Amino acid sequence: MGKYILKRILMMVPTLLFVILFVFLILSATPSNPGRMILGPSASEQQVEAINREFGLHKSVPERFIDYIYNLIRGDMGKSFKSQQPVMSILLPKFPRTLQIAVWSVLISALIGIPLGILSAVKQYSLADSATTVFAMLFASVPSFWLGLMSMLLFSLILGWLPSSGVGTWKHLVMPVATLALPIAAYLSRITRTSMLETINQDYVRTAKSKGASTKRQIWVHTLRNALLPIISQIGMSFASLLGGALITEVVFGIPGFANEILTAIKIKDVPVVMGATIFLCVVFMVVMLIVDILYALIDPRIKAVYAE
């Protein structure tokens, strides 16, 4: 198992280098003028050119890429073109707020989606199955921004129960978390149902039933445990994507989080911030996927045996 983890960690290096190169080339092809951004429209061309030379923009793209990798190895992601602050000092304070929303969203989506999927599989073709299917189709097809706006209209403007934007108390989290959690719960319920139906007819489940295992034990021990692999994979991917993809929700509810900071950097073409955010999210995504694979081995002994080879 330890060899597998080490192998996966080593595989992250070329993946990360490819992502850095890809994003770097795209941003290099995008016209930007940090000197003008820093000095403003009243500065002379000579002053702007001097600032741009300080950032190394007079060098060729390969030279700039090598310099960036060299500085990155030393732990330096550069400074923001706009604020002249180190990139990580800008991004890291924003991350805990986005992380909090992502954790609560995934947790609540799992608490809703997995039980609904189990109920739908156990009560196949029943009223409960039909109701779960309608729930899944409804929330899986509704755009997040529309769900957020309708929630804001109902619970803030009409009922006055929740604040419409900002951060501070637990009430500020309710609508953003619900907006993110409900669509994920819809997907989880369908994945759980499908995986449970594939597992519930396996020989070992029928054997457990013939030996007198209770219905609860058949469902929770023999069926659900072996149906968890695709569910865990979906939860892991949803969590990783929420850390960088909760952009619409943060914008709708005015949350000064990580995704909102990325959007601001893209709008003003703050290349160091965009690069730093991309690298950070890439590393987080790969770490989450590694944790998912480790959970696979803990749940399924067959996968653990393969890792041990």
C-alpha positions as CSV (number, residue, x, y, z in Angstrom):
1,M,0.0,0.0,0.0
2,G,2.8,2.3,0.9
3,K,4.5,1.7,-2.5
4,Y,1.2,2.5,-4.3
5,I,0.8,5.8,-2.4
6,L,4.4,6.7,-3.2
7,K,3.9,5.8,-6.9
8,R,0.8,8.0,-7.0
9,I,2.6,10.9,-5.5
10,L,5.4,10.6,-8.0
11,M,2.8,10.5,-10.8
12,M,1.5,13.8,-9.6
13,V,4.7,15.6,-10.6
14,P,4.4,15.2,-14.4
15,T,0.7,15.9,-14.2
16,L,1.2,19.1,-12.4
17,L,4.0,20.2,-14.8
18,F,1.7,19.6,-17.7
19,V,-1.1,21.7,-16.1
20,I,1.4,24.5,-15.3
21,L,2.7,24.5,-18.9
22,F,-0.8,24.4,-20.4
23,V,-2.1,27.3,-18.3
24,F,1.1,29.2,-18.7
25,L,1.0,29.0,-22.5
26,I,-2.7,30.1,-22.5
27,L,-2.0,33.1,-20.3
28,S,1.1,34.0,-22.2
29,A,-1.0,34.1,-25.4
30,T,-3.5,36.5,-23.7
31,P,-2.4,40.1,-23.9
32,S,-1.8,41.8,-20.6
33,N,0.0,44.9,-19.4
34,P,0.9,44.7,-15.7
35,G,2.8,48.0,-15.9
36,R,-0.2,49.8,-17.0
37,M,-2.3,48.0,-14.4
38,I,0.0,49.1,-11.6
39,L,0.8,52.7,-12.7
40,G,-2.6,53.6,-14.2
41,P,-3.5,55.3,-17.4
42,S,-1.6,58.5,-16.7
43,A,1.8,56.9,-16.6
44,S,4.2,57.3,-19.6
45,E,5.1,54.4,-21.9
46,Q,8.7,54.4,-20.5
47,Q,7.5,53.9,-17.0
48,V,5.2,51.1,-18.0
49,E,7.9,49.4,-20.0
50,A,10.2,49.6,-17.0
51,I,7.7,47.9,-14.8
52,N,7.1,45.2,-17.4
53,R,10.8,44.5,-17.6
54,E,10.9,44.0,-13.8
55,F,8.3,41.3,-14.3
56,G,10.4,39.7,-17.0
57,L,7.9,40.2,-19.8
58,H,10.7,41.2,-22.2
59,K,11.9,37.6,-22.1
60,S,10.7,34.9,-24.4
61,V,8.0,32.5,-23.3
62,P,10.4,29.5,-22.7
63,E,12.6,31.7,-20.6
64,R,9.7,33.0,-18.5
65,F,8.4,29.4,-18.0
66,I,11.8,28.2,-16.8
67,D,12.0,31.2,-14.4
68,Y,8.5,30.5,-13.1
69,I,9.3,26.8,-12.5
70,Y,12.6,27.8,-10.7
71,N,10.8,30.2,-8.5
72,L,8.0,27.8,-7.9
73,I,10.4,25.1,-6.6
74,R,11.7,27.7,-4.2
75,G,8.1,28.3,-3.0
76,D,7.7,31.6,-4.7
77,M,4.6,32.0,-6.9
78,G,5.3,35.6,-7.6
79,K,3.4,38.8,-6.7
80,S,0.1,40.0,-7.9
81,F,0.2,42.5,-10.7
82,K,-2.5,44.6,-9.0
83,S,-1.7,44.6,-5.3
84,Q,2.0,43.7,-5.4
85,Q,1.4,41.2,-2.6
86,P,2.6,37.6,-2.7
87,V,0.1,35.3,-4.5
88,M,-0.3,32.9,-1.6
89,S,-0.9,35.7,0.9
90,I,-3.9,36.7,-1.3
91,L,-5.3,33.2,-1.9
92,L,-4.8,31.4,1.4
93,P,-7.0,33.7,3.5
94,K,-9.8,33.1,1.0
95,F,-9.6,29.3,1.0
96,P,-11.0,28.5,4.4
97,R,-14.3,30.1,3.6
98,T,-14.6,28.2,0.3
99,L,-13.5,25.0,2.1
100,Q,-16.2,25.5,4.8
101,I,-18.9,25.8,2.1
102,A,-17.5,22.8,0.2
103,V,-17.3,20.5,3.3
104,W,-20.9,21.4,4.4
105,S,-22.2,21.0,0.9
106,V,-20.7,17.6,0.3
107,L,-21.7,16.4,3.8
108,I,-25.3,17.5,3.5
109,S,-25.6,16.1,-0.1
110,A,-24.3,12.7,1.2
111,L,-26.8,12.7,4.1
112,I,-29.6,13.4,1.6
113,G,-28.6,11.6,-1.5
114,I,-27.3,8.3,-0.2
115,P,-30.3,7.4,2.0
116,L,-32.6,8.4,-0.9
117,G,-30.7,6.2,-3.3
118,I,-30.8,3.3,-0.9
119,L,-34.6,3.7,-0.4
120,S,-35.1,4.0,-4.1
121,A,-33.2,0.7,-4.7
122,V,-34.8,-1.2,-1.9
123,K,-38.3,0.0,-2.9
124,Q,-37.8,-0.3,-6.6
125,Y,-40.8,0.8,-8.8
126,S,-42.6,2.0,-5.7
127,L,-44.0,5.4,-5.0
128,A,-40.8,6.2,-3.0
129,D,-38.7,5.2,-6.0
130,S,-40.8,7.5,-8.3
131,A,-40.6,10.4,-5.9
132,T,-36.8,10.0,-5.6
133,T,-36.5,9.9,-9.4
134,V,-38.5,13.1,-9.7
135,F,-36.3,14.8,-7.0
136,A,-33.1,13.7,-8.8
137,M,-34.3,14.9,-12.2
138,L,-35.5,18.2,-10.9
139,F,-32.4,19.3,-9.0
140,A,-30.0,17.8,-11.5
141,S,-31.4,19.8,-14.3
142,V,-31.9,23.1,-12.5
143,P,-28.9,25.6,-13.0
144,S,-27.2,26.5,-9.8
145,F,-27.4,30.3,-10.4
146,W,-31.2,30.0,-10.9
147,L,-31.6,27.9,-7.8
148,G,-29.6,30.5,-5.8
149,L,-31.6,33.4,-7.1
150,M,-34.9,31.7,-6.4
151,S,-33.7,30.9,-2.9
152,M,-32.7,34.4,-2.3
153,L,-36.1,35.7,-3.6
154,L,-38.1,33.4,-1.4
155,F,-36.1,33.2,1.9
156,S,-34.6,36.7,1.9
157,L,-37.0,39.0,0.1
158,I,-40.3,37.4,0.6
159,L,-40.0,35.5,4.0
160,G,-37.1,37.5,5.4
161,W,-35.7,34.4,7.1
162,L,-32.1,34.5,5.8
163,P,-29.6,37.1,4.7
164,S,-29.3,37.5,1.0
165,S,-25.5,37.9,0.8
166,G,-22.3,38.2,2.7
167,V,-20.7,36.1,5.5
168,G,-20.6,36.1,9.3
169,T,-23.1,33.8,10.8
170,W,-24.5,30.3,10.1
171,K,-27.5,31.8,8.4
172,H,-25.2,33.2,5.7
173,L,-24.2,29.6,4.9
174,V,-27.7,28.1,4.6
175,M,-28.6,29.2,1.0
176,P,-25.2,28.8,-0.6
177,V,-24.8,25.3,0.9
178,A,-28.3,24.3,-0.1
179,T,-27.7,25.6,-3.6
180,L,-24.6,23.5,-4.0
181,A,-25.8,20.4,-2.0
182,L,-29.1,19.7,-3.6
183,P,-27.8,19.1,-7.2
184,I,-25.0,16.9,-5.8
185,A,-27.5,15.0,-3.7
186,A,-29.6,14.4,-6.8
187,Y,-26.6,12.8,-8.6
188,L,-25.7,10.8,-5.5
189,S,-29.2,9.4,-5.2
190,R,-29.1,8.1,-8.8
191,I,-25.6,6.7,-8.5
192,T,-26.4,5.0,-5.2
193,R,-29.6,3.5,-6.6
194,T,-27.8,2.1,-9.7
195,S,-24.9,0.8,-7.6
196,M,-27.2,-0.8,-5.0
197,L,-29.3,-2.5,-7.7
198,E,-26.2,-4.0,-9.3
199,T,-25.0,-5.3,-6.0
200,I,-28.2,-6.4,-4.4
201,N,-28.6,-9.4,-6.8
202,Q,-25.0,-10.7,-6.4
203,D,-24.4,-14.2,-5.1
204,Y,-23.0,-13.2,-1.8
205,V,-26.1,-11.1,-0.9
206,R,-28.4,-14.1,-1.8
207,T,-26.1,-16.3,0.3
208,A,-26.4,-14.0,3.3
209,K,-30.1,-14.0,2.9
210,S,-30.3,-17.8,2.8
211,K,-28.2,-18.0,5.9
212,G,-30.9,-15.9,7.7
213,A,-29.2,-12.5,7.7
214,S,-31.7,-9.7,8.6
215,T,-32.9,-7.3,6.0
216,K,-30.9,-4.4,7.6
217,R,-27.7,-6.5,7.6
218,Q,-28.3,-7.4,4.0
219,I,-28.7,-3.8,3.0
220,W,-26.1,-2.0,5.2
221,V,-23.4,-4.6,5.5
222,H,-23.5,-6.8,2.4
223,T,-25.0,-4.5,-0.2
224,L,-24.1,-1.0,0.7
225,R,-20.4,-1.7,1.5
226,N,-19.8,-3.2,-1.9
227,A,-21.8,-0.5,-3.6
228,L,-19.8,2.4,-2.0
229,L,-17.0,2.6,-4.5
230,P,-18.7,4.7,-7.2
231,I,-20.4,6.7,-4.5
232,I,-17.1,7.6,-2.8
233,S,-15.7,8.5,-6.2
234,Q,-18.5,10.9,-6.9
235,I,-18.3,12.5,-3.5
236,G,-14.5,13.0,-3.9
237,M,-14.9,14.5,-7.3
238,S,-17.8,16.7,-6.2
239,F,-15.7,18.0,-3.2
240,A,-12.7,18.7,-5.3
241,S,-14.7,20.5,-7.9
242,L,-16.5,22.6,-5.3
243,L,-13.2,24.0,-4.1
244,G,-12.7,25.8,-7.4
245,G,-16.0,25.5,-9.1
246,A,-18.3,27.2,-6.6
247,L,-17.8,30.4,-8.6
248,I,-21.4,31.1,-9.5
249,T,-22.6,30.5,-6.0
250,E,-20.0,32.8,-4.5
251,V,-20.9,35.5,-7.0
252,V,-24.6,35.2,-6.5
253,F,-24.4,35.3,-2.7
254,G,-21.6,37.9,-2.5
255,I,-19.2,35.5,-0.7
256,P,-15.5,36.7,-0.8
257,G,-14.1,33.3,-1.3
258,F,-11.4,31.5,-3.3
259,A,-13.5,31.2,-6.5
260,N,-14.5,34.8,-6.4
261,E,-10.8,35.8,-6.1
262,I,-10.0,33.7,-9.2
263,L,-12.7,35.5,-11.1
264,T,-11.4,38.9,-10.1
265,A,-7.9,37.9,-11.2
266,I,-9.1,36.6,-14.6
267,K,-11.1,39.8,-15.2
268,I,-8.1,42.1,-14.6
269,K,-5.6,39.6,-16.2
270,D,-3.6,39.2,-13.0
271,V,-1.5,36.3,-14.3
272,P,0.4,35.4,-11.2
273,V,-2.8,35.0,-9.1
274,V,-4.5,32.9,-11.8
275,M,-1.4,30.7,-12.1
276,G,-1.1,30.3,-8.3
277,A,-4.8,29.5,-8.0
278,T,-4.6,26.9,-10.8
279,I,-1.6,25.1,-9.3
280,F,-3.2,25.2,-5.8
281,L,-6.5,23.7,-7.0
282,C,-4.7,21.1,-9.2
283,V,-2.7,19.9,-6.1
284,V,-5.9,19.8,-4.0
285,F,-7.7,17.8,-6.7
286,M,-5.0,15.2,-7.0
287,V,-4.7,14.8,-3.2
288,V,-8.5,14.3,-2.9
289,M,-8.3,11.6,-5.7
290,L,-5.5,9.9,-3.8
291,I,-7.6,9.9,-0.6
292,V,-10.4,8.4,-2.6
293,D,-8.2,5.6,-3.9
294,I,-7.0,4.8,-0.4
295,L,-10.6,4.6,0.8
296,Y,-11.2,2.2,-2.0
297,A,-8.6,-0.1,-0.6
298,L,-10.0,0.2,2.9
299,I,-13.5,-0.8,1.8
300,D,-12.7,-3.5,-0.8
301,P,-10.1,-6.1,0.3
302,R,-9.6,-7.1,-3.4
303,I,-8.3,-3.6,-4.3
304,K,-6.1,-3.7,-1.3
305,A,-4.6,-7.0,-2.5
306,V,-3.8,-5.4,-5.9
307,Y,-2.1,-2.4,-4.2
308,A,0.0,-4.8,-2.1
309,E,1.4,-6.5,-5.2
